[in-house]
Amino acid sequence: MDIKDREKFKKNLLKLKQELSKLLENDDEYTQSNDSIDELDQATELIERMTGFALSSNLRSNMKLVDEALKRIDAGKYGRCENCDKEISLKRLSVLPFTKYCINCQRELEKP
């Protein structure tokens, strides 16, 4: 990967981090409780809060991955698989710019 590609990915990761930050700022509205009176309303609210917690957890996880990818860029290790040290394809990085693994290692890690 050349410097131009690395800078492009860094720019995209910083933009993604900004978008995730905005979403995390607004996640309180999904996780706060309203003291509903009706049982059906309470059940619906519980489902919405559970969905909000799951969304918030996913956002935080993705934020961590983005931060780790930015650190790899600064360390000059971005775009290399953390498992086999082979170069990760630009196509894969374009889809998942915060990925740590090449497609082959990712498949191996996901095997049961």
Secondary structure, 3 states (H helix, E strand, C coil): CCHHHHHHHHHHHHHHHHHHHHHHHCCHHHHCCCCCCCHHHHHHHHHHHHHHHHHHHHHHHHHHHHHHHHHHHHHCCCCECCCCCCECCHHHHHHCCCCCCCHHHHHHHHCC
